[in-house]
């Protein structure tokens, strides 16, 4: 994911910065514990498409 694009993106719910996780191809919002999918290189920043993360997943390295 392009670093410049990542710097512009924020969680649509709380406006926190997002962290890209290459292994699962998703963007993570730590405060909300949500992971937004990236499909074909396009971030899908819809709450309905996000998956709830477990606390242990937040500590994984991107």
Steps between C-alpha positions, in 0.01 A plus 500: 500500500629843408623683811359834376154347464524337842585838655174641361270218610322493836244281669154609383362447851751669734735675252808327648793419269500156340780244502556282194543127563653345190455138615120528496476793257295715734504835678476492878343756731643434845254711707193336343667155463380479140673367189391639165570287192710611204363347180695525176709776656194705601422558870140418587431741786144399574403405855282219364805347326735524800573204723527525877849413624600312813731682745784257428488588129574864574844408633601320181758673287378658175 
